């Protein structure tokens, strides 16, 4: 049995569904990221896009390789408060944050993850990053005061993790806020 195969647009790795092709790109589950896979893709002129959850989506019968699916999936950044910020800022509701410290600003946060977890559903993202350490994630389990960013070329959406909701926020740098507030 050959190790890596491409059949009907699906890539299999030793019999396991590993990914699919789109034009000159291969969307491949991160668990199959290896020198062997990179070499195989390069030999076929395919550029890899390592994405989590691809194998599970293929196994569940979701249609892969459709342009509509690939376009609608945004990348994700997880922002967590930096270690040097006031400890009282951590694990508090949005209302408490604004009342005590003002709206959240990027300078107080560090990026703990930047990638494509295979979903843009905030609840699913929260569960994945609260109950484990997905590959590429270097933060703590998600909790109140963390920020989830969904982004693509056209821009970003930011969501503050509040008590029971994901609150959409403007997440700007402090300088931008000051310049905006100094208007007439």
Buried (B, 14 or more C-beta within 10 A) or exposed (E): EEEBBBEEEBBBBEEEBBBBBBEEBBBBBBBBBEEEBEEBBEEEEBEBBBBBBBBEBBEEEEEBBEEEBBEEBBBBBBBBBEEEBEEEBBEBBBEBBBEEBEEBBBEBBBBBBBBBBBBBEBEEBBEBBEEEEBEBBEBBEBEBBBBBBBBEEEEEBBBBBBEEEBBEBEBBEEEEBEEEEEEE
